[in-house]
């Protein structure tokens, strides 16, 4: 066996030119869908975001562009674009996080509606990640289609729209938890772990402090805690976004403003960046992260525990997602890109990491 590095380059309108791998599958995919020879294939390049040369379209660009599609309002997917397309909820979250001037440049597109950008038809579909998160489906005049997932979650969420999965010829998908060992506990187990952590700390006269990112993770945690009627304190960045959630039909439990001098008897939810402000005292820390699947993660986060509540898809759901999209070609981005792509190839699906990290094993 000899390893061969896959290299890719692109022509001026976005057709893929590859050395070492055919751009059209040599065998029929297991779904029986094969590209039509001679049709332009929508391709994407990773350049500080995702760029479609055909149609001159940016998605989740991390530097300001004249126009871009924003999948959701997390900071690693946004920039101060001169104009951008996003769901109404994402624009409202960006208004809280980035200011009214940036949000005013947003073009609101509801799920399922069509926006025409040059030759491309753009539609947004719920991604299940955080409120307003969207997958981006792009279609060329000849019918060739591409789906960019952004960040997504298959499991039902208490604080985000349920994912809707369209089909597409080419799939560009996140692979954060793209390793076989990444399998999350059931929702019921996670709810029990969360409530048990809080009850145990309170019975020991300690303050349970839950470290959760302000957008999405914090709201999901608060919704999981709501049935237990804990007295809740939340950081101001979380409370500001809770208002947006309520405006978009997701009622949030009542929270008191975070007061470091009067936390006793409450459950505190705050972003990890604020933990440096915690005063000395009897408190118990839990990081809320899918990386809690690794028992060693508590040492990395320097917390008492890490609860694996995630707003991403785990490995089985990543495979299930591909099965539902039924693409001819898959590109993986973020996380375990090469590992997930290799697993998909073993299932007979043409799949490569977009950053070109794959090694194709050939019989010689």
Buried (B, 14 or more C-beta within 10 A) or exposed (E): EEEBEBEBEBEEEBBBEBEEBEBBBEEEBEBEEBBEEEBBBBBBBBEEBBBBBBBBBBBBBBEEBEBBBBBBBBEEBBBBBEEBBBBBBBBBBBBBBBEEEBBEBBEBBEBEEEBEBEBBBBBBBBBBBBBBBBBBBBBBEEEBBBBBBBBBBBBEBBBBBEBBBEBBBBBBBBBBBBBEEBEBBEBEEBBEBBBEBBBEBBEEEBBBBBBBBBBBBBBBBBBBBBEBEBBBBBBEBBBBBBEBBEEBEBEBBEBBEBEBEEBEEBBBBBBBEBBEEBEEEEBBBBBBBBBBBBEEBBEEBEBBBBBBBBBBBBBBBBBBBBEEBBBBBBBBBBBBBBBBBBBBBEEEBBBBBBBBBBEBEEEE
